[in-house]
Amino acid sequence: MQDERPTRPGEAVACDLFSYGKGEYLVIVDKYIGWSEIKQFGQGVSTADVKATPLPAHPLTFNKVDQRRLCKANQKVAKLRNQANERYNSGASELPKLKIGDVVQVQHATQKRWDLLGEVIEIDKRGRSYYICTEMGRLYWRNRQYLRPFIAPEHEGKGGEAEKIEKKEDSDSSAKREPRRSQRKRQEPLRYKEK
């Protein structure tokens, strides 16, 4: 069973006496910030030695705490944290999940081009990162934002080459035609007319 995580320094402190070699030592650890202090004693440890150990706390830390003020402060911190998260995520959108076996385009890390093709072979337990195997056999571990599903180009009709030739001939014949002129009667703009 795990203890609750402390909410401020000095709330949960652990200490231990031990001997190493010919000396005796006292170690004190603050669980909130991970601060530790080790003090060496001579042959024995007295109560006065333990009390004289420097603690990482201001004397006011040990005064009584008004629980109502502390509770309000914690609520305010939680509210501000939620507001910051909402502002930060306001423009975020959830990308659709990929499945194992999906063919994807991978954005190149330095060139920022989408020129790598690969297949999803493993998904992170949180579902945001994917293990990709490319056509060349290289393996990449990428976040979902650097992957996009690959959509194969549609196949051409039965007469693919013939259609291309016909389209080319149509474009050549249109290039030889005279440009179309409007039949609208043109008038001189009012700003150029003399008054």
Secondary structure, DSSP 4 states (H G I P E B T S, - for coil): -PPPPPSSTTSSEEEEEEEETTEEEEEEEETTT--EEEEEESS---HHHHHTSPPSS-GGGGSPP-HHHHHHHHHHHHHHHHHHHHHHTTT--PPPPP-TT-EEEE--TTT----EEEEEEEE-TTSSEEEEEETTS-EEEEEGGGEEE--PPPPP-TTHHHHHHHHHHHHHHHHHSPPP---SPP---GGGS--
